């Protein structure tokens, strides 16, 4: 096959490949899953890079590749008749694009890499106007799994304009380093938390109403926890935070449909 055929065929199947990796988007498995995804698509990225250097209209070629990717996603959605199931699958496609496709395209680091990611973003928005999928590199996403506790609170504060050293985050960090870390099993609790928290945040970020969701999390969970710490009700805060994570996991953590 020609470079063009290799690239188009791979791009048409890439959305499905990303979907198949989504259940591995966890702290312990993401890096290996990403590497497998990236290596499987190196021939396609090679072909696109060759074309980018040779064709007279490289931008048009990249838009064709992006359109092939979008077409593959559309074919997946066309097989689903129920609206709610199609909406859920759309969210999964958004997430697959964000945590596997975009990072893999950028990880190739060719002259065509960033322009290809931008072309996919343009075609994706055209096909799915309500989507809001950010382009990010693998290192940026993977590093999120290694932030200490407070991951969801960080996202909440970010959505409301609070900085990394806002009052809520500073208080929760002191709570983590003092009370929580001293508990028997406290370290395991923290590890379990950030096994799932980055995926919860990523899934919320893909929603059109993410701001509303984060506002609700603040009112229902974060604000009560802050009051509990201020009042010395440390054990109650721990229980409430655990309940928050369990609730958000059930609502927003990725589940295979």
Secondary structure by P-SEA (a helix, b strand, c coil): ccaaaaaaaaaaaaaaaaaaaccccccccaaaaaaaaaaaaaaaaaaaaaaaaccccaaaaaaaaaaaaaaaaaaaaaacccaaaaaaaaaaaaaaaaccaaaaaaaacccaaaaaaaaaaaaaaaacccbbbbbbcaaaaaaccccccaaaaaaaaaaaccccccaaaaaaaaaaacccccccaaaaaaaaaaccaaaaaaaaaaccaaaaaaaaaaaccaaaaaaaaaacaaaaaaaaaaaaaaaaaaccccccc
